[in-house]
Amino acid sequence: MFVIKIHRDLCKSCGLCIRFCPRKLLVTDPGLNKRGVTPVKFENNPGTKCTGCGNCATICPDAAIEIEEIDDASAAPDEPQKPTKG
């Protein structure tokens, strides 16, 4: 499972990531960041999961987006995950 990490204070709310996400999992957050704009936030919907395609991270002009793969499908996207031992 993939989650998208948005660095809120780097986001300038250009909307490119929202437009290029094929699953439409990125939306505008109503709260303001340090730049005084409404940044983007990731919403992993139960029926539509992130594929990890990388469109959002690639198109972001401010490198405000990271894609992270997690093992636990039940984990909340905002909680940091511990590495699994293999």
VMD Tcl script that draws the C-alpha trace (Angstrom):
set ca {
  {0.00 0.00 0.00}
  {1.24 3.46 -0.81}
  {0.71 6.71 1.05}
  {1.54 10.20 -0.04}
  {3.42 12.48 2.36}
  {2.83 16.17 1.72}
  {5.24 18.70 3.19}
  {2.56 21.30 3.94}
  {4.87 24.26 4.32}
  {6.59 23.64 0.97}
  {3.30 23.41 -0.93}
  {2.30 26.56 -2.84}
  {-1.10 25.16 -3.81}
  {-0.48 25.17 -7.56}
  {-2.83 22.18 -7.96}
  {-0.71 20.27 -10.46}
  {-0.62 17.15 -8.29}
  {-4.39 17.22 -7.89}
  {-4.83 17.44 -11.64}
  {-2.37 14.63 -12.46}
  {-3.40 12.07 -9.82}
  {-5.17 9.32 -11.79}
  {-7.05 8.14 -8.68}
  {-8.03 11.67 -7.54}
  {-6.67 11.08 -4.02}
  {-5.25 14.57 -3.53}
  {-7.49 17.42 -2.42}
  {-7.08 20.96 -1.13}
  {-6.72 21.19 2.63}
  {-8.91 23.97 4.10}
  {-6.20 25.07 6.58}
  {-3.46 27.54 5.67}
  {0.26 26.71 5.72}
  {3.19 29.04 6.53}
  {3.03 30.47 3.02}
  {-0.56 31.54 3.65}
  {-2.04 29.18 1.06}
  {-4.24 26.12 1.32}
  {-1.91 23.17 0.74}
  {-2.79 19.81 -0.72}
  {-3.61 16.78 1.42}
  {-3.77 13.06 0.70}
  {-7.02 11.17 1.21}
  {-6.69 7.42 0.78}
  {-10.24 6.31 0.06}
  {-11.13 2.73 1.01}
  {-12.37 1.86 -2.48}
  {-9.59 3.66 -4.36}
  {-6.02 3.21 -3.19}
  {-2.84 4.95 -4.29}
  {-0.96 2.94 -6.91}
  {2.37 4.66 -6.23}
  {2.60 5.86 -9.84}
  {4.62 8.92 -8.83}
  {2.78 11.45 -10.97}
  {2.20 13.79 -8.04}
  {5.80 13.75 -6.80}
  {7.19 14.14 -10.32}
  {4.97 17.08 -11.27}
  {5.39 19.01 -7.98}
  {7.60 22.05 -8.71}
  {8.55 22.44 -5.03}
  {9.37 18.79 -4.22}
  {6.71 18.89 -1.51}
  {5.50 15.32 -2.11}
  {6.98 11.95 -1.18}
  {5.56 8.52 -1.89}
  {5.95 5.91 0.82}
  {5.13 2.22 0.64}
  {3.85 0.71 3.87}
  {3.17 -2.91 4.73}
  {0.26 -2.52 7.10}
  {-2.88 -1.88 5.02}
  {-4.82 -0.86 8.12}
  {-2.39 1.92 9.12}
  {-3.51 5.52 8.98}
  {-1.59 7.52 6.33}
  {-0.57 10.23 8.82}
  {1.10 7.83 11.27}
  {4.79 7.04 10.79}
  {5.43 3.37 10.18}
  {8.10 1.22 11.76}
  {10.24 -0.73 9.30}
  {9.41 -4.41 9.09}
  {12.13 -6.92 9.84}
  {12.71 -9.37 7.08}
}
mol new
graphics top color blue
foreach p $ca { graphics top sphere $p radius 0.5 }
foreach p [lrange $ca 0 end-1] q [lrange $ca 1 end] { graphics top cylinder $p $q radius 0.2 }
display resetview
